[in-house]
Amino acid sequence: MDNMQQDYRALCEAVEQKTGKQMLTPLDFEWLEEKIGNKVKEQVSASTLMRLWGYRQGVATRQSTLDILARYLGYADYVTFCQWMPKDDEPQSDEVVSRHLQTSDLQVGQQVELIWYPDRRCVIELRPNGQYEVLEAKNTKLSIGDTFRCDIFIEGEPLYLNQLIHEGRPPMVYVAGKKDGVRFNLIPSPKSEGEVCGG
């Protein structure tokens, strides 16, 4: 099986995993056609889906079809899905060489901007007790005034917030950028000098 076919297979498996249902009969593909249409407001015919799954022979799958399925999974398009899809030869463990920022390197009052897909943004500030407080929040479930702990920010990786206090609820663990990772920017302040990021 070539790389393209492996990517198609991974896309089909991801769709089945999301729906919790294997595509085995024509009725299954009709059901999936309706489900995709309801979620992304774009149509893919059951016969097209059957060809992609290999249930029926036919012409090559169009890029637009792959993009719709990727959007159904929460990705921007098929190319983005392939970029974030785990590869068979990708190691499960490895040294972190990406740009990163450790809380221990920051000073109290330092602010960090966090950005993640598709248009989430928030600004946080380090408090004297080692917690961060959310100062700005846009298009995210986090709210101004939320507090949490986090030891490290790694560019392009999911961000795990520990002991998040959100709207007065009991502390919880929360993940931001679960699929596409989080980007960060250190906001300059008089208290911080030089680079704090490794990588």
CYANA upper distance limits for C-alpha pairs under 8 A (distance plus 0.5 A):
  1 MET  CA      5 GLN  CA      6.56
  1 MET  CA      6 GLN  CA      7.00
  2 ASP  CA      6 GLN  CA      6.77
  3 ASN  CA      7 ASP  CA      6.69
  4 MET  CA      8 TYR  CA      6.78
  5 GLN  CA      9 ARG  CA      6.57
  6 GLN  CA     10 ALA  CA      6.59
  7 ASP  CA     11 LEU  CA      6.68
  7 ASP  CA     82 CYS  CA      7.32
  8 TYR  CA     12 CYS  CA      6.79
  8 TYR  CA     52 LEU  CA      7.96
  9 ARG  CA     13 GLU  CA      6.63
  9 ARG  CA     53 TRP  CA      8.06
 10 ALA  CA     14 ALA  CA      6.54
 10 ALA  CA     85 MET  CA      8.49
 11 LEU  CA     15 VAL  CA      6.79
 11 LEU  CA     69 LEU  CA      8.20
 11 LEU  CA     70 ALA  CA      8.00
 12 CYS  CA     16 GLU  CA      6.76
 12 CYS  CA     52 LEU  CA      8.44
 12 CYS  CA     53 TRP  CA      7.17
 13 GLU  CA     17 GLN  CA      6.54
 14 ALA  CA     18 LYS  CA      6.65
 14 ALA  CA     73 LEU  CA      8.07
 15 VAL  CA     19 THR  CA      6.70
 15 VAL  CA     69 LEU  CA      8.05
 15 VAL  CA     73 LEU  CA      7.30
 16 GLU  CA     20 GLY  CA      6.18
 16 GLU  CA     21 LYS  CA      5.83
 16 GLU  CA     22 GLN  CA      6.01
 16 GLU  CA     23 MET  CA      7.64
 17 GLN  CA     21 LYS  CA      7.45
 18 LYS  CA     73 LEU  CA      7.86
 22 GLN  CA     28 ASP  CA      8.26
 23 MET  CA     28 ASP  CA      5.83
 23 MET  CA     29 PHE  CA      6.78
 23 MET  CA     53 TRP  CA      8.49
 24 LEU  CA     28 ASP  CA      6.82
 24 LEU  CA     29 PHE  CA      8.44
 24 LEU  CA     55 TYR  CA      8.50
 25 THR  CA     29 PHE  CA      7.28
 26 PRO  CA     30 GLU  CA      6.84
 26 PRO  CA     46 ALA  CA      8.00
 26 PRO  CA     50 MET  CA      8.16
 27 LEU  CA     31 TRP  CA      6.62
 28 ASP  CA     32 LEU  CA      6.71
 29 PHE  CA     33 GLU  CA      6.54
 29 PHE  CA     46 ALA  CA      5.50
 29 PHE  CA     47 SER  CA      8.19
 29 PHE  CA     49 LEU  CA      7.02
 29 PHE  CA     50 MET  CA      7.15
 30 GLU  CA     34 GLU  CA      6.96
 30 GLU  CA     45 SER  CA      8.20
 30 GLU  CA     46 ALA  CA      5.56
 31 TRP  CA     35 LYS  CA      6.76
 32 LEU  CA     36 ILE  CA      6.57
 32 LEU  CA     46 ALA  CA      7.94
 33 GLU  CA     37 GLY  CA      6.71
 33 GLU  CA     43 GLN  CA      7.54
 33 GLU  CA     44 VAL  CA      6.42
 33 GLU  CA     45 SER  CA      6.42
 33 GLU  CA     46 ALA  CA      6.03
 33 GLU  CA     49 LEU  CA      8.25
 34 GLU  CA     38 ASN  CA      6.64
 35 LYS  CA     39 LYS  CA      6.88
 36 ILE  CA     40 VAL  CA      6.53
 36 ILE  CA     41 LYS  CA      7.88
 36 ILE  CA     42 GLU  CA      7.72
 36 ILE  CA     43 GLN  CA      7.65
 36 ILE  CA     44 VAL  CA      8.09
 36 ILE  CA     69 LEU  CA      8.11
 36 ILE  CA     72 TYR  CA      6.81
 37 GLY  CA     41 LYS  CA      5.28
 37 GLY  CA     42 GLU  CA      5.58
 37 GLY  CA     43 GLN  CA      5.64
 37 GLY  CA     44 VAL  CA      7.84
 38 ASN  CA     42 GLU  CA      8.39
 39 LYS  CA     72 TYR  CA      7.26
 40 VAL  CA     68 ILE  CA      8.02
 40 VAL  CA     71 ARG  CA      7.48
 40 VAL  CA     72 TYR  CA      6.54
 42 GLU  CA     68 ILE  CA      7.48
 44 VAL  CA     48 THR  CA      7.12
 44 VAL  CA     49 LEU  CA      7.54
 44 VAL  CA     65 THR  CA      7.11
 44 VAL  CA     68 ILE  CA      8.24
 45 SER  CA     49 LEU  CA      6.92
 46 ALA  CA     50 MET  CA      6.65
 47 SER  CA     51 ARG  CA      6.89
 47 SER  CA     56 ARG  CA      8.26
 48 THR  CA     52 LEU  CA      6.90
 48 THR  CA     61 THR  CA      8.05
 49 LEU  CA     53 TRP  CA      6.71
 50 MET  CA     54 GLY  CA      6.63
 50 MET  CA     55 TYR  CA      5.42
 50 MET  CA     56 ARG  CA      6.00
 51 ARG  CA     55 TYR  CA      6.29
 51 ARG  CA     56 ARG  CA      5.26
 51 ARG  CA     57 GLN  CA      6.15
 51 ARG  CA     58 GLY  CA      6.53
 51 ARG  CA     59 VAL  CA      8.34
 51 ARG  CA     61 THR  CA      8.07
 52 LEU  CA     61 THR  CA      6.87
 61 THR  CA     65 THR  CA      7.31
 61 THR  CA     66 LEU  CA      7.97
 62 ARG  CA     66 LEU  CA      7.23
 63 GLN  CA     67 ASP  CA      6.67
 63 GLN  CA     78 TYR  CA      8.28
 64 SER  CA     68 ILE  CA      6.77
 65 THR  CA     69 LEU  CA      6.93
 66 LEU  CA     70 ALA  CA      6.67
 66 LEU  CA     77 ASP  CA      8.08
 66 LEU  CA     78 TYR  CA      6.08
 67 ASP  CA     71 ARG  CA      6.64
 67 ASP  CA     76 ALA  CA      8.22
 67 ASP  CA     77 ASP  CA      5.02
 67 ASP  CA     78 TYR  CA      5.14
 67 ASP  CA     79 VAL  CA      8.43
 68 ILE  CA     72 TYR  CA      6.69
 68 ILE  CA     77 ASP  CA      7.66
 68 ILE  CA     78 TYR  CA      8.40
 69 LEU  CA     73 LEU  CA      6.98
 69 LEU  CA     78 TYR  CA      8.11
 70 ALA  CA     74 GLY  CA      6.98
 70 ALA  CA     75 TYR  CA      5.81
 70 ALA  CA     76 ALA  CA      7.41
 70 ALA  CA     77 ASP  CA      5.79
 70 ALA  CA     78 TYR  CA      5.64
 70 ALA  CA     81 PHE  CA      6.69
 71 ARG  CA     75 TYR  CA      5.36
 71 ARG  CA     76 ALA  CA      6.18
 71 ARG  CA     77 ASP  CA      6.33
 71 ARG  CA     78 TYR  CA      8.29
 75 TYR  CA     80 THR  CA      6.80
 75 TYR  CA     81 PHE  CA      6.39
 76 ALA  CA     80 THR  CA      6.66
 76 ALA  CA     81 PHE  CA      8.15
 77 ASP  CA     81 PHE  CA      6.94
 78 TYR  CA     82 CYS  CA      6.78
 79 VAL  CA     83 GLN  CA      6.78
 80 THR  CA     84 TRP  CA      6.88
 81 PHE  CA     85 MET  CA      6.41
 84 TRP  CA    179 LYS  CA      8.01
 84 TRP  CA    180 ASP  CA      7.56
 86 PRO  CA     90 GLU  CA      7.26
 97 VAL  CA    198 GLY  CA      8.38
 97 VAL  CA    199 GLY  CA      5.60
 98 SER  CA    154 ILE  CA      7.11
 98 SER  CA    155 GLU  CA      6.69
 98 SER  CA    198 GLY  CA      8.10
 98 SER  CA    199 GLY  CA      5.58
 99 ARG  CA    154 ILE  CA      6.70
 99 ARG  CA    155 GLU  CA      5.99
 99 ARG  CA    197 CYS  CA      6.63
 99 ARG  CA    198 GLY  CA      5.91
 99 ARG  CA    199 GLY  CA      4.85
100 HIS  CA    152 ILE  CA      7.57
100 HIS  CA    153 PHE  CA      5.98
100 HIS  CA    154 ILE  CA      4.84
100 HIS  CA    155 GLU  CA      6.34
100 HIS  CA    197 CYS  CA      5.82
100 HIS  CA    198 GLY  CA      5.94
100 HIS  CA    199 GLY  CA      6.98
101 LEU  CA    105 ASP  CA      7.93
101 LEU  CA    152 ILE  CA      6.15
101 LEU  CA    153 PHE  CA      5.58
101 LEU  CA    154 ILE  CA      7.05
101 LEU  CA    196 VAL  CA      6.97
101 LEU  CA    197 CYS  CA      5.47
101 LEU  CA    198 GLY  CA      7.24
102 GLN  CA    106 LEU  CA      7.69
102 GLN  CA    151 ASP  CA      6.39
102 GLN  CA    152 ILE  CA      4.88
102 GLN  CA    153 PHE  CA      6.90
102 GLN  CA    196 VAL  CA      8.46
102 GLN  CA    197 CYS  CA      8.24
103 THR  CA    150 CYS  CA      7.60
103 THR  CA    151 ASP  CA      5.70
103 THR  CA    152 ILE  CA      6.39
104 SER  CA    151 ASP  CA      7.88
105 ASP  CA    196 VAL  CA      6.89
106 LEU  CA    110 GLN  CA      6.91
106 LEU  CA    126 LEU  CA      8.26
106 LEU  CA    192 SER  CA      8.06
106 LEU  CA    196 VAL  CA      8.03
107 GLN  CA    126 LEU  CA      7.76
107 GLN  CA    191 LYS  CA      7.47
107 GLN  CA    192 SER  CA      7.50
108 VAL  CA    125 GLU  CA      8.30
108 VAL  CA    126 LEU  CA      5.70
108 VAL  CA    127 ARG  CA      5.96
108 VAL  CA    128 PRO  CA      6.13
109 GLY  CA    125 GLU  CA      6.25
109 GLY  CA    126 LEU  CA      5.74
109 GLY  CA    127 ARG  CA      6.65
109 GLY  CA    128 PRO  CA      8.41
109 GLY  CA    191 LYS  CA      8.45
110 GLN  CA    125 GLU  CA      6.08
110 GLN  CA    126 LEU  CA      6.13
110 GLN  CA    187 ILE  CA      7.84
110 GLN  CA    188 PRO  CA      8.43
110 GLN  CA    189 SER  CA      7.27
110 GLN  CA    191 LYS  CA      7.83
110 GLN  CA    192 SER  CA      7.78
111 GLN  CA    123 VAL  CA      7.21
111 GLN  CA    124 ILE  CA      6.01
111 GLN  CA    125 GLU  CA      4.82
111 GLN  CA    126 LEU  CA      7.07
111 GLN  CA    186 LEU  CA      6.99
111 GLN  CA    187 ILE  CA      5.90
111 GLN  CA    188 PRO  CA      8.22
111 GLN  CA    189 SER  CA      8.38
112 VAL  CA    123 VAL  CA      6.15
112 VAL  CA    124 ILE  CA      5.87
112 VAL  CA    125 GLU  CA      6.93
112 VAL  CA    184 PHE  CA      7.25
112 VAL  CA    185 ASN  CA      6.27
112 VAL  CA    186 LEU  CA      5.21
112 VAL  CA    187 ILE  CA      5.98
113 GLU  CA    121 ARG  CA      7.74
113 GLU  CA    122 CYS  CA      6.38
113 GLU  CA    123 VAL  CA      4.92
113 GLU  CA    124 ILE  CA      6.99
113 GLU  CA    184 PHE  CA      6.00
113 GLU  CA    185 ASN  CA      5.52
113 GLU  CA    186 LEU  CA      6.84
113 GLU  CA    187 ILE  CA      7.23
114 LEU  CA    121 ARG  CA      6.10
114 LEU  CA    122 CYS  CA      5.84
114 LEU  CA    123 VAL  CA      6.68
114 LEU  CA    124 ILE  CA      8.33
114 LEU  CA    182 VAL  CA      7.15
114 LEU  CA    183 ARG  CA      6.35
114 LEU  CA    184 PHE  CA      5.09
114 LEU  CA    185 ASN  CA      7.14
115 ILE  CA    119 ASP  CA      7.85
115 ILE  CA    120 ARG  CA      6.10
115 ILE  CA    121 ARG  CA      5.02
115 ILE  CA    122 CYS  CA      7.25
115 ILE  CA    182 VAL  CA      6.24
115 ILE  CA    183 ARG  CA      5.65
115 ILE  CA    184 PHE  CA      6.70
116 TRP  CA    120 ARG  CA      5.65
116 TRP  CA    121 ARG  CA      7.08
116 TRP  CA    176 ALA  CA      8.04
116 TRP  CA    177 GLY  CA      6.08
116 TRP  CA    180 ASP  CA      7.75
116 TRP  CA    181 GLY  CA      6.96
116 TRP  CA    182 VAL  CA      5.25
116 TRP  CA    183 ARG  CA      6.71
117 TYR  CA    177 GLY  CA      7.18
117 TYR  CA    180 ASP  CA      6.98
117 TYR  CA    181 GLY  CA      8.24
117 TYR  CA    182 VAL  CA      8.24
119 ASP  CA    138 LYS  CA      8.42
119 ASP  CA    139 ASN  CA      7.12
120 ARG  CA    137 ALA  CA      8.44
120 ARG  CA    138 LYS  CA      6.33
120 ARG  CA    139 ASN  CA      5.57
120 ARG  CA    140 THR  CA      6.04
121 ARG  CA    136 GLU  CA      8.40
121 ARG  CA    137 ALA  CA      6.46
121 ARG  CA    138 LYS  CA      5.66
121 ARG  CA    139 ASN  CA      7.37
121 ARG  CA    140 THR  CA      7.54
122 CYS  CA    134 VAL  CA      7.44
122 CYS  CA    135 LEU  CA      7.83
122 CYS  CA    136 GLU  CA      5.56
122 CYS  CA    137 ALA  CA      4.77
122 CYS  CA    138 LYS  CA      6.59
122 CYS  CA    140 THR  CA      8.37
123 VAL  CA    134 VAL  CA      6.48
123 VAL  CA    135 LEU  CA      5.97
123 VAL  CA    136 GLU  CA      5.44
123 VAL  CA    137 ALA  CA      7.20
124 ILE  CA    132 TYR  CA      6.52
124 ILE  CA    133 GLU  CA      5.88
124 ILE  CA    134 VAL  CA      4.92
124 ILE  CA    135 LEU  CA      5.94
124 ILE  CA    136 GLU  CA      7.60
125 GLU  CA    132 TYR  CA      5.78
125 GLU  CA    133 GLU  CA      5.85
125 GLU  CA    134 VAL  CA      7.12
125 GLU  CA    135 LEU  CA      7.43
126 LEU  CA    130 GLY  CA      7.00
126 LEU  CA    131 GLN  CA      6.45
126 LEU  CA    132 TYR  CA      4.99
126 LEU  CA    133 GLU  CA      7.10
127 ARG  CA    131 GLN  CA      5.84
127 ARG  CA    132 TYR  CA      6.19
127 ARG  CA    133 GLU  CA      7.46
130 GLY  CA    149 ARG  CA      7.43
131 GLN  CA    147 THR  CA      6.83
131 GLN  CA    148 PHE  CA      5.96
131 GLN  CA    149 ARG  CA      5.39
131 GLN  CA    150 CYS  CA      8.16
132 TYR  CA    147 THR  CA      5.89
132 TYR  CA    148 PHE  CA      5.88
132 TYR  CA    149 ARG  CA      6.56
132 TYR  CA    150 CYS  CA      8.27
133 GLU  CA    144 ILE  CA      8.22
133 GLU  CA    145 GLY  CA      6.39
133 GLU  CA    146 ASP  CA      6.18
133 GLU  CA    147 THR  CA      4.94
133 GLU  CA    148 PHE  CA      7.28
134 VAL  CA    142 LEU  CA      8.19
134 VAL  CA    143 SER  CA      7.23
134 VAL  CA    144 ILE  CA      5.48
134 VAL  CA    145 GLY  CA      5.77
134 VAL  CA    146 ASP  CA      5.86
134 VAL  CA    147 THR  CA      6.87
135 LEU  CA    144 ILE  CA      5.75
135 LEU  CA    145 GLY  CA      6.96
136 GLU  CA    143 SER  CA      8.12
136 GLU  CA    144 ILE  CA      6.17
137 ALA  CA    142 LEU  CA      6.96
137 ALA  CA    143 SER  CA      6.35
137 ALA  CA    144 ILE  CA      6.57
142 LEU  CA    146 ASP  CA      7.28
142 LEU  CA    166 HIS  CA      7.63
143 SER  CA    166 HIS  CA      7.56
143 SER  CA    167 GLU  CA      8.10
146 ASP  CA    164 LEU  CA      7.49
146 ASP  CA    165 ILE  CA      6.07
146 ASP  CA    166 HIS  CA      5.63
146 ASP  CA    167 GLU  CA      7.52
147 THR  CA    163 GLN  CA      8.31
147 THR  CA    164 LEU  CA      6.14
147 THR  CA    165 ILE  CA      5.84
147 THR  CA    166 HIS  CA      7.71
148 PHE  CA    161 LEU  CA      6.48
148 PHE  CA    162 ASN  CA      6.22
148 PHE  CA    163 GLN  CA      5.73
148 PHE  CA    164 LEU  CA      4.72
148 PHE  CA    165 ILE  CA      6.85
149 ARG  CA    161 LEU  CA      6.43
149 ARG  CA    162 ASN  CA      5.52
149 ARG  CA    163 GLN  CA      6.56
149 ARG  CA    164 LEU  CA      7.55
150 CYS  CA    160 TYR  CA      7.47
150 CYS  CA    161 LEU  CA      6.01
150 CYS  CA    162 ASN  CA      6.62
153 PHE  CA    159 LEU  CA      7.12
153 PHE  CA    184 PHE  CA      7.99
154 ILE  CA    158 PRO  CA      8.32
154 ILE  CA    159 LEU  CA      8.07
154 ILE  CA    182 VAL  CA      8.09
154 ILE  CA    183 ARG  CA      8.25
155 GLU  CA    181 GLY  CA      7.76
155 GLU  CA    182 VAL  CA      6.57
155 GLU  CA    183 ARG  CA      5.58
155 GLU  CA    184 PHE  CA      7.05
156 GLY  CA    180 ASP  CA      7.35
156 GLY  CA    181 GLY  CA      4.80
156 GLY  CA    182 VAL  CA      5.56
156 GLY  CA    183 ARG  CA      6.22
157 GLU  CA    177 GLY  CA      7.83
157 GLU  CA    178 LYS  CA      8.30
157 GLU  CA    180 ASP  CA      7.70
157 GLU  CA    181 GLY  CA      4.54
157 GLU  CA    182 VAL  CA      6.21
157 GLU  CA    183 ARG  CA      8.49
158 PRO  CA    175 VAL  CA      7.09
158 PRO  CA    176 ALA  CA      6.35
158 PRO  CA    177 GLY  CA      5.39
158 PRO  CA    178 LYS  CA      5.41
158 PRO  CA    179 LYS  CA      7.69
158 PRO  CA    180 ASP  CA      7.75
158 PRO  CA    181 GLY  CA      4.85
158 PRO  CA    182 VAL  CA      6.31
159 LEU  CA    175 VAL  CA      6.02
159 LEU  CA    176 ALA  CA      5.64
159 LEU  CA    177 GLY  CA      6.95
159 LEU  CA    178 LYS  CA      7.94
159 LEU  CA    181 GLY  CA      7.62
159 LEU  CA    182 VAL  CA      6.91
160 TYR  CA    173 VAL  CA      7.52
160 TYR  CA    174 TYR  CA      6.30
160 TYR  CA    175 VAL  CA      5.02
160 TYR  CA    176 ALA  CA      7.06
161 LEU  CA    173 VAL  CA      6.16
161 LEU  CA    174 TYR  CA      5.60
161 LEU  CA    175 VAL  CA      6.62
161 LEU  CA    176 ALA  CA      8.41
162 ASN  CA    171 PRO  CA      8.48
162 ASN  CA    172 MET  CA      7.13
162 ASN  CA    173 VAL  CA      5.29
162 ASN  CA    174 TYR  CA      7.25
163 GLN  CA    171 PRO  CA      5.22
163 GLN  CA    172 MET  CA      5.70
163 GLN  CA    173 VAL  CA      6.40
164 LEU  CA    171 PRO  CA      5.63
164 LEU  CA    172 MET  CA      5.60
164 LEU  CA    173 VAL  CA      6.56
164 LEU  CA    174 TYR  CA      7.39
165 ILE  CA    169 ARG  CA      6.63
165 ILE  CA    170 PRO  CA      6.95
165 ILE  CA    171 PRO  CA      5.52
165 ILE  CA    172 MET  CA      7.36
166 HIS  CA    170 PRO  CA      8.33
166 HIS  CA    171 PRO  CA      8.12
176 ALA  CA    181 GLY  CA      7.94
176 ALA  CA    182 VAL  CA      7.53
177 GLY  CA    181 GLY  CA      4.82
177 GLY  CA    182 VAL  CA      5.74
188 PRO  CA    192 SER  CA      7.29
